Amino acid sequence: MGGARSRGVRTVAGVMLAGLLAAACADGDVRPQAAATGTPPRTGELTWGTCPEPSEAEAQVWGAAEHRPAYARHAARLRCGTLTVPADWTAPQGRRLELAVTLLPSTGDGPAEPLALNPGGPGVSGRLMPIGIASGGARALLDRYDLVGLDVRGTGRSGPATCPAAESLDAGPQPAAPTHRTARAYWNRLARAHTTCAEADPAQLASLTTTNAAHDLDALRRALRAPRLHYYGVSWGTSLGATYRTLFPTHSGRTLLESVVSPDPDLRGLLDGVTRAREQRFEHFTAWLAARSDRYGLGITADEVRTRLLSLRERLTTRPLRTSDGTYGRVETDQYLDSEPADRAGAGAALSSLARGRAPAGGGDGKPRAAAPPLVAPFAGTALLCSQVTHAASFAEQWSAYGERRTAYPVLGATRPMFPGSGEVPGTSTCAGLPAPERPPVEPGRADGPLLLVAHRDEVITPLPWARAMRARTGGSLLVVGDGEHGGMAGGGCAGRIVEFFAGAEGAAAEGGVCEP
């Protein structure tokens, strides 16, 4: 559920600017403040030091290739430090963690307040997110805010939690729909891997909760000596932001939550909601194709297109098209049927070719695979997510729910839901083998600071109804962006609305409404 985007990245630029960032952070502009030698940092202490050299992936994701001059300029001003917090906020005198923090100082003339940023995932490294935001369409935020980045506990450089046995688990080639036997086998393997890692350090696993992460944010606010903390979070970062506002309502400043996760923690409901949104997106796709019947020749009404596409999928399921460019069967067809609005032209052309018994242009299946989320700490992200949902404890429950989805949503219900709680094999969960949280997730509530919820109209990872449900619990305004992106508002045509909201502008930004990028 991460919101980070990177387009047109070049490896050479990423490597060169990674070195530039490290050098810039080490020079005199940063003025590092080291802790006293031999004295362990106290809980809540923020210690500034030398910026570590970022990885090539970090530099690329946060703007090294897209915004090279701006990236270099902001990198030279970035401050880096560590914040010491309790591993368990209910036992503050116990084990401690050191969280990686960054701050990009405001360029404005007046006093600045901190604006904390989180890219989601959960588990995406957010240390360099201030540079990414300041280099893109929302750069004017620097006029009045210090942009604050943080690697959430267990991720990035904040005591990364790993589970090699789970992270290296290979689900193998996936058929059109798994059998009970194959799904159960995968569940068992994942559950054993998670159990082994949980037993190795149960205290660390227990500490990886959204509630603890929200307490970390308030510790950061206190360390920055700020009366309130402004916040911009994407995807899972919306769960973190809503939890923070609920636990610390009087310290919550202006808050923007983009691509909002449902306030209902039931994993089954979450997977149902995502699948329903994908099914609806397919119906919109059939209407789009019907309106362009002269180009694609798949039918002149949405019903005709739907019937023909499902017949095509059935034919390719039993008799895949084998060509020198690749093999096209059920899996490949489902990828086209599940296309995003931005990919409709290419998917429509591919389906039109397949309907005529020809391979789509471009070789392979003609459609690029989605890249894995960048900079994600998989095990920590899984633990953070599973701390926030009431996940089914047994395979039988997950498999039963999957069977009902296949019946309710006949077009895409058999495929893997696009939500991190779904296992690599449909009918399983990434929470397999993890103990249920000791305490339930925080029920989102209301707070003092202004709140803007942002939903992308046609996206399916965090569907629009989830933002509406969150608004019913938290209040605030709802802005609908007229595209199918997951996150990405800061880099698109609606970035100005982010700036307007955090500038305190009344009117469209404060009231929500619609923005067409």
C-alpha positions as CSV (number, residue, x, y, z in Angstrom):
1,M,0.0,0.0,0.0
2,G,2.9,2.3,-0.5
3,G,2.4,5.5,-2.3
4,A,5.9,6.1,-3.7
5,R,6.3,6.5,-7.5
6,S,9.4,6.6,-9.7
7,R,9.3,7.1,-13.5
8,G,12.1,7.3,-16.0
9,V,14.7,6.3,-13.5
10,R,18.3,5.9,-14.7
11,T,20.7,3.8,-12.8
12,V,23.7,6.0,-13.4
13,A,21.9,9.1,-12.1
14,G,20.7,7.2,-9.0
15,V,24.2,6.0,-8.1
16,M,25.8,9.4,-8.7
17,L,23.3,11.2,-6.6
18,A,23.4,8.6,-3.9
19,G,27.0,9.6,-3.3
20,L,26.1,13.3,-3.6
21,L,23.5,13.0,-0.8
22,A,25.9,11.3,1.5
23,A,28.5,14.0,0.9
24,A,26.0,16.8,1.3
25,C,24.7,15.5,4.6
26,A,28.2,15.2,6.0
27,D,29.2,18.8,5.3
28,G,29.0,21.9,7.4
29,D,25.4,22.8,6.5
30,V,24.1,20.0,8.7
31,R,26.0,20.8,11.9
32,P,25.7,17.3,13.4
33,Q,25.2,17.1,17.2
34,A,26.6,13.9,18.6
35,A,25.5,12.4,21.9
36,A,28.0,12.4,24.8
37,T,30.6,9.7,24.4
38,G,29.7,6.6,26.4
39,T,26.3,8.0,27.5
40,P,23.4,6.0,26.1
41,P,20.6,8.2,24.7
42,R,17.6,8.8,26.9
43,T,14.1,7.8,25.9
44,G,12.6,10.5,23.7
45,E,16.0,12.0,22.9
46,L,16.6,13.1,19.3
47,T,20.3,13.1,18.4
48,W,21.5,14.6,15.1
49,G,24.4,13.2,13.3
50,T,25.9,12.4,9.9
51,C,23.5,11.2,7.2
52,P,24.1,7.7,6.0
53,E,24.7,7.0,2.4
54,P,21.3,6.1,0.8
55,S,21.0,3.0,-1.4
56,E,20.6,3.3,-5.1
57,A,16.9,2.4,-4.7
58,E,16.3,5.1,-2.1
59,A,17.9,7.8,-4.3
60,Q,15.9,6.7,-7.4
61,V,12.5,6.4,-5.7
62,W,12.7,9.8,-4.0
63,G,13.7,11.8,-7.1
64,A,17.3,11.3,-8.1
65,A,16.5,10.7,-11.7
66,E,13.3,12.6,-12.2
67,H,14.3,15.8,-10.4
68,R,18.0,15.8,-10.3
69,P,18.9,19.4,-9.6
70,A,16.1,19.8,-7.0
71,Y,17.1,16.4,-5.4
72,A,20.7,17.6,-5.1
73,R,19.8,20.9,-3.7
74,H,17.5,19.5,-1.0
75,A,19.9,16.6,-0.2
76,A,22.5,19.2,0.7
77,R,20.2,20.6,3.4
78,L,18.9,17.4,4.8
79,R,19.5,16.7,8.5
80,C,19.6,13.2,9.8
81,G,19.3,11.8,13.3
82,T,18.0,9.1,15.6
83,L,15.1,9.1,18.0
84,T,15.2,6.8,21.0
85,V,11.9,5.2,22.0
86,P,10.7,2.3,24.1
87,A,10.1,-0.9,22.2
88,D,6.8,-1.2,24.1
89,W,5.1,2.0,25.1
90,T,3.2,0.2,27.9
91,A,6.6,-0.6,29.4
92,P,8.7,2.6,28.8
93,Q,11.6,1.6,31.0
94,G,12.3,-1.6,29.1
95,R,14.0,-2.3,25.8
96,R,14.7,0.7,23.6
97,L,14.7,1.3,19.8
98,E,16.5,3.9,17.8
99,L,14.5,5.3,14.9
100,A,16.0,7.0,11.9
101,V,14.7,10.5,11.4
102,T,15.3,13.2,8.8
103,L,14.3,16.9,8.7
104,L,14.4,19.1,5.7
105,P,14.2,22.7,7.0
106,S,11.7,25.2,5.7
107,T,13.0,27.8,3.2
108,G,10.4,30.3,4.3
109,D,11.1,33.5,6.2
110,G,8.6,32.9,9.1
111,P,8.6,30.3,11.9
112,A,8.1,26.7,10.6
113,E,6.2,23.8,12.2
114,P,7.0,20.1,11.5
115,L,5.0,18.2,8.8
116,A,5.6,14.5,9.3
117,L,5.4,12.3,6.2
118,N,4.7,8.6,5.7
119,P,4.7,6.7,2.4
120,G,2.8,3.6,3.5
121,G,3.6,0.1,2.6
122,P,3.4,-0.7,5.4
123,G,7.1,-0.9,5.8
124,V,8.3,1.5,3.1
125,S,11.3,3.6,4.2
126,G,10.3,7.2,4.6
127,R,13.6,8.8,5.5
128,L,14.0,10.5,2.1
129,M,10.4,11.3,1.5
130,P,11.0,14.9,2.4
131,I,13.3,15.2,-0.6
132,G,10.8,13.5,-2.8
133,I,8.0,15.9,-1.7
134,A,10.1,19.0,-1.9
135,S,11.3,18.0,-5.4
136,G,7.9,17.5,-6.9
137,G,4.6,19.3,-7.4
138,A,4.0,20.0,-3.7
139,R,7.4,21.7,-3.3
140,A,5.7,24.9,-1.9
141,L,5.1,23.0,1.4
142,L,8.7,24.0,2.2
143,D,7.6,27.7,2.3
144,R,6.1,27.1,5.8
145,Y,6.9,23.6,7.0
146,D,9.9,21.6,8.1
147,L,9.4,18.3,6.3
148,V,10.1,15.4,8.6
149,G,10.8,11.8,7.4
150,L,10.9,8.7,9.5
151,D,11.7,5.0,9.1
152,V,8.9,3.4,11.1
153,R,10.1,1.0,13.7
154,G,11.3,-2.3,12.2
155,T,11.8,-0.8,8.8
156,G,14.7,0.8,6.9
157,R,17.3,2.0,9.4
158,S,15.0,1.8,12.4
159,G,16.0,-1.6,13.8
160,P,14.9,-3.6,10.7
161,A,12.9,-6.7,11.6
162,T,13.4,-9.6,9.1
163,C,12.2,-13.1,8.7
164,P,14.4,-14.8,6.0
165,A,12.4,-18.0,6.0
166,A,9.2,-16.1,5.1
167,E,10.8,-13.5,2.8
168,S,12.5,-16.2,0.7
169,L,9.4,-18.4,0.5
170,D,8.5,-19.0,-3.2
171,A,4.9,-19.7,-4.0
172,G,5.9,-21.0,-7.4
173,P,4.0,-20.6,-10.7
174,Q,0.4,-19.8,-10.0
175,P,-2.4,-21.5,-11.9
176,A,-5.6,-19.6,-12.8
177,A,-7.1,-20.6,-9.4
178,P,-5.4,-22.6,-6.6
179,T,-6.8,-25.9,-5.3
180,H,-7.5,-26.5,-1.7
181,R,-4.4,-28.7,-1.5
182,T,-2.0,-26.2,-3.0
183,A,-3.3,-23.3,-1.0
184,R,-3.2,-25.3,2.3
185,A,0.4,-26.3,1.6
186,Y,1.5,-22.7,1.1
187,W,-0.4,-21.6,4.2
188,N,1.4,-24.2,6.3
189,R,4.8,-23.3,4.9
190,L,4.3,-19.6,5.6
191,A,2.8,-20.2,9.0
192,R,5.9,-22.4,10.0
193,A,8.2,-19.6,8.8
194,H,6.4,-16.9,10.7
195,T,6.2,-19.1,13.9
196,T,10.0,-19.7,13.8
197,C,10.7,-16.0,13.5
198,A,8.1,-15.1,16.2
199,E,9.7,-17.5,18.6
200,A,13.2,-16.1,17.9
201,D,12.3,-12.7,19.2
202,P,8.7,-12.5,20.4
203,A,9.2,-9.1,22.1
204,Q,10.3,-7.5,18.8
205,L,7.3,-8.9,16.9
206,A,5.0,-7.7,19.7
207,S,6.4,-4.2,19.4
208,L,5.6,-3.9,15.7
209,T,2.1,-2.3,16.0
210,T,0.5,0.7,14.5
211,T,-0.3,1.9,18.0
212,N,3.3,1.9,19.1
213,A,4.2,3.6,15.8
214,A,1.7,6.4,16.6
215,H,3.3,6.8,20.1
216,D,6.6,7.1,18.2
217,L,5.2,10.0,16.2
218,D,4.2,11.9,19.4
219,A,7.6,11.3,20.9
220,L,9.0,12.8,17.7
221,R,6.7,15.8,18.1
222,R,7.9,16.3,21.7
223,A,11.6,15.9,20.7
224,L,11.0,18.7,18.1
225,R,9.5,20.8,20.8
226,A,6.4,21.3,18.7
227,P,2.9,21.9,20.3
228,R,1.3,20.0,17.4
229,L,2.3,17.7,14.6
230,H,1.0,18.1,11.1
231,Y,0.9,14.9,9.0
232,Y,0.6,13.6,5.4
233,G,0.3,9.9,5.1
234,V,-0.4,7.6,2.1
235,S,-2.0,4.1,2.1
236,W,-1.1,2.3,5.4
237,G,0.2,5.7,6.4
238,T,-3.5,6.7,6.7
239,S,-4.0,4.1,9.4
240,L,-1.0,5.5,11.2
241,G,-2.3,9.0,10.9
242,A,-5.8,8.1,12.0
243,T,-4.4,6.3,15.0
244,Y,-2.2,9.2,15.9
245,R,-5.1,11.7,15.7
246,T,-7.3,9.4,17.9
247,L,-4.6,8.8,20.6
248,F,-3.3,12.4,20.6
249,P,-6.3,14.6,19.5
250,T,-5.0,17.8,21.1
251,H,-1.6,17.6,19.5
252,S,-2.8,16.8,16.0
253,G,-2.4,19.5,13.5
254,R,-3.4,19.6,9.9
255,T,-3.7,16.1,8.5
256,L,-4.0,14.8,5.0
257,L,-4.7,11.1,4.5
258,E,-4.4,9.9,0.9
259,S,-5.6,6.5,-0.5
260,V,-7.4,5.8,2.8
261,V,-7.4,2.3,4.4
262,S,-10.8,1.2,5.7
263,P,-11.4,1.9,9.4
264,D,-13.0,-1.6,9.7
265,P,-10.2,-3.9,10.7
266,D,-11.8,-7.2,9.5
267,L,-9.4,-8.7,6.9
268,R,-12.2,-10.6,5.2
269,G,-14.1,-7.4,4.7
270,L,-11.0,-5.7,3.4
271,L,-10.4,-8.4,0.8
272,D,-14.0,-8.4,-0.2
273,G,-13.9,-4.6,-0.7
274,V,-10.9,-4.7,-2.9
275,T,-12.3,-7.6,-5.0
276,R,-15.6,-5.7,-5.4
277,A,-13.8,-2.6,-6.6
278,R,-11.8,-4.6,-9.2
279,E,-15.1,-6.2,-10.4
280,Q,-16.6,-2.7,-10.8
281,R,-13.5,-1.5,-12.6
282,F,-13.9,-4.3,-15.1
283,E,-17.5,-3.3,-15.7
284,H,-16.3,0.2,-16.4
285,F,-13.7,-1.2,-18.8
286,T,-16.4,-3.1,-20.8
287,A,-18.4,0.1,-21.2
288,W,-15.2,1.9,-22.3
289,L,-14.5,-0.8,-24.9
290,A,-18.1,-0.7,-26.2
291,A,-17.9,3.0,-26.7
292,R,-14.9,2.3,-29.0
293,S,-16.3,-0.7,-30.8
294,D,-15.0,0.6,-34.1
295,R,-11.5,0.4,-32.8
296,Y,-11.5,-2.8,-30.8
297,G,-14.4,-4.8,-32.3
298,L,-15.3,-6.5,-29.1
299,G,-19.0,-5.5,-29.0
300,I,-21.2,-2.4,-29.2
301,T,-22.7,-2.7,-25.7
302,A,-21.1,-3.4,-22.4
303,D,-23.0,-6.7,-22.1
304,E,-21.8,-7.8,-25.5
305,V,-18.2,-6.9,-24.6
306,R,-18.5,-8.7,-21.2
307,T,-19.8,-11.9,-22.8
308,R,-17.2,-12.0,-25.5
309,L,-14.3,-11.3,-23.1
310,L,-15.4,-14.0,-20.7
311,S,-15.9,-16.5,-23.6
312,L,-12.4,-15.5,-24.7
313,R,-11.0,-16.2,-21.3
314,E,-12.7,-19.6,-21.1
315,R,-11.3,-20.6,-24.5
316,L,-7.8,-19.5,-23.6
317,T,-8.1,-21.4,-20.3
318,T,-8.7,-24.7,-22.0
319,R,-6.7,-24.0,-25.2
320,P,-4.0,-21.4,-24.5
321,L,-2.6,-19.6,-27.6
322,R,1.0,-20.6,-28.0
323,T,3.1,-18.4,-30.3
324,S,6.8,-17.6,-30.7
325,D,6.2,-14.4,-28.6
326,G,4.7,-16.3,-25.7
327,T,1.8,-18.3,-24.3
328,Y,-1.5,-16.7,-23.6
329,G,-3.9,-18.4,-21.2
330,R,-6.1,-17.7,-18.2
331,V,-3.5,-15.9,-16.2
332,E,-2.5,-13.5,-19.0
333,T,-6.1,-12.9,-19.9
334,D,-7.0,-12.0,-16.3
335,Q,-4.2,-9.4,-16.3
336,Y,-5.8,-7.6,-19.2
337,L,-9.3,-7.8,-17.8
338,D,-7.9,-6.3,-14.5
339,S,-6.2,-3.4,-16.3
340,E,-6.0,0.1,-14.7
341,P,-7.7,3.0,-16.4
342,A,-4.4,4.3,-17.6
343,D,-3.7,1.0,-19.3
344,R,-7.0,0.5,-21.0
345,A,-5.9,1.3,-24.6
346,G,-3.1,-1.2,-24.4
347,A,-5.2,-3.9,-22.7
348,G,-8.0,-3.3,-25.2
349,A,-5.6,-3.8,-28.2
350,A,-4.2,-7.0,-26.6
351,L,-7.7,-8.4,-26.0
352,S,-8.7,-7.5,-29.5
353,S,-5.7,-9.4,-30.9
354,L,-6.3,-12.4,-28.7
355,A,-10.0,-12.5,-29.9
356,R,-8.7,-12.8,-33.5
357,G,-6.3,-15.6,-32.5
358,R,-3.2,-13.4,-32.6
359,A,-0.5,-12.6,-30.1
360,P,-0.6,-9.0,-28.7
361,A,2.0,-6.6,-30.0
362,G,5.1,-6.2,-28.0
363,G,6.0,-9.9,-27.2
364,G,5.5,-11.7,-24.0
365,D,2.0,-11.0,-22.8
366,G,2.2,-7.4,-24.0
367,K,1.6,-5.9,-20.6
368,P,4.4,-4.9,-18.2
369,R,4.3,-6.5,-14.7
370,A,3.8,-4.2,-11.8
371,A,7.1,-3.5,-10.0
372,A,7.4,-4.7,-6.4
373,P,6.9,-1.9,-3.9
374,P,10.3,-0.2,-3.4
375,L,12.1,0.0,-0.1
376,V,9.8,-2.3,1.7
377,A,10.8,-4.3,4.8
378,P,8.5,-7.3,4.2
379,F,8.3,-8.9,7.6
380,A,8.0,-5.6,9.5
381,G,5.4,-4.5,7.0
382,T,3.4,-7.7,7.5
383,A,3.6,-7.5,11.3
384,L,2.5,-3.8,11.2
385,L,-0.4,-4.6,8.9
386,C,-1.5,-7.7,10.9
387,S,-1.4,-5.7,14.1
388,Q,-4.1,-3.5,12.5
389,V,-6.5,-6.1,11.3
390,T,-8.5,-8.9,12.9
391,H,-7.1,-11.6,10.8
392,A,-8.7,-15.0,10.5
393,A,-6.7,-17.5,12.7
394,S,-7.2,-20.6,10.5
395,F,-6.8,-21.6,6.9
396,A,-10.3,-22.9,6.9
397,E,-11.7,-19.5,7.5
398,Q,-9.6,-17.9,4.8
399,W,-10.4,-20.6,2.3
400,S,-14.1,-20.4,2.9
401,A,-14.1,-16.6,2.4
402,Y,-12.1,-17.0,-0.8
403,G,-14.8,-19.5,-2.1
404,E,-17.5,-17.0,-1.4
405,R,-15.6,-14.2,-3.2
406,R,-15.2,-16.4,-6.3
407,T,-19.0,-16.9,-6.4
408,A,-19.9,-13.3,-5.7
409,Y,-17.4,-11.8,-8.1
410,P,-17.1,-14.2,-11.1
411,V,-14.8,-12.2,-13.2
412,L,-11.9,-11.5,-10.8
413,G,-12.9,-13.2,-7.6
414,A,-10.6,-16.2,-8.2
415,T,-7.5,-14.0,-8.5
416,R,-5.4,-12.6,-5.7
417,P,-6.9,-9.5,-4.1
418,M,-4.7,-6.4,-4.4
419,F,-4.2,-5.9,-0.7
420,P,-1.1,-6.7,1.4
421,G,-3.1,-9.0,3.7
422,S,-3.7,-11.5,0.9
423,G,-1.1,-14.2,0.6
424,E,0.8,-14.9,-2.6
425,V,-1.6,-17.8,-3.2
426,P,-5.3,-16.7,-3.2
427,G,-7.2,-18.1,-0.3
428,T,-4.3,-17.5,2.1
429,S,-3.2,-14.6,4.2
430,T,0.2,-13.0,4.9
431,C,-0.8,-13.1,8.6
432,A,-0.6,-16.9,8.6
433,G,1.3,-18.1,11.7
434,L,1.5,-14.7,13.4
435,P,0.0,-14.4,16.8
436,A,-3.1,-12.2,17.1
437,P,-2.3,-8.8,18.6
438,E,-2.4,-8.6,22.4
439,R,-4.6,-5.4,22.1
440,P,-7.1,-4.6,19.4
441,P,-6.4,-1.8,16.9
442,V,-7.4,1.7,17.9
443,E,-10.9,2.7,16.7
444,P,-10.5,5.8,14.6
445,G,-12.0,8.9,16.2
446,R,-12.1,12.7,15.9
447,A,-9.4,15.2,16.7
448,D,-8.8,19.0,16.9
449,G,-6.8,19.6,13.7
450,P,-8.3,20.0,10.2
451,L,-8.5,16.7,8.3
452,L,-8.6,16.1,4.5
453,L,-9.2,12.6,3.2
454,V,-8.2,12.0,-0.4
455,A,-9.5,9.1,-2.5
456,H,-8.6,8.2,-6.1
457,R,-11.9,7.5,-7.9
458,D,-11.0,4.4,-9.8
459,E,-8.3,2.8,-7.6
460,V,-8.7,-0.7,-6.3
461,I,-6.0,-1.1,-3.6
462,T,-7.8,1.3,-1.2
463,P,-11.2,1.8,-2.8
464,L,-13.2,5.1,-2.6
465,P,-15.8,3.6,-0.2
466,W,-13.1,3.1,2.4
467,A,-12.4,6.9,2.5
468,R,-16.1,7.5,2.9
469,A,-16.3,5.1,5.8
470,M,-13.3,6.7,7.5
471,R,-14.9,10.1,7.1
472,A,-18.0,8.9,8.9
473,R,-15.7,8.0,11.9
474,T,-13.3,10.9,11.9
475,G,-15.0,13.8,10.3
476,G,-13.1,16.0,8.0
477,S,-13.5,16.6,4.2
478,L,-13.2,14.3,1.3
479,L,-11.4,15.1,-2.0
480,V,-11.8,12.7,-4.9
481,V,-9.1,12.7,-7.5
482,G,-10.4,11.6,-10.9
483,D,-7.9,8.9,-11.7
484,G,-7.1,5.3,-10.8
485,E,-3.8,5.9,-9.0
486,H,-2.9,4.5,-5.6
487,G,-1.3,7.5,-3.9
488,G,0.8,9.6,-6.2
489,M,-1.2,12.9,-5.7
490,A,2.0,14.8,-4.8
491,G,3.5,14.0,-8.2
492,G,0.4,14.6,-10.3
493,G,-1.8,17.4,-11.5
494,C,-3.6,17.8,-8.1
495,A,-0.5,18.4,-6.1
496,G,-1.5,22.0,-5.7
497,R,-4.5,20.9,-3.6
498,I,-2.0,19.5,-1.0
499,V,-0.3,22.8,-0.8
500,E,-3.6,24.7,-0.4
501,F,-4.7,22.4,2.4
502,F,-1.5,22.8,4.4
503,A,-1.5,26.5,3.8
504,G,-4.8,26.7,5.6
505,A,-6.6,28.0,2.5
506,E,-10.3,28.0,2.8
507,G,-12.5,26.9,-0.1
508,A,-12.0,24.0,-2.4
509,A,-9.0,22.4,-0.6
510,A,-10.6,22.6,2.8
511,E,-14.0,21.5,1.6
512,G,-12.9,18.6,-0.5
513,G,-14.8,18.1,-3.7
514,V,-13.3,16.7,-6.9
515,C,-9.9,17.3,-8.7
516,E,-9.4,16.2,-12.2
517,P,-5.6,15.8,-12.8
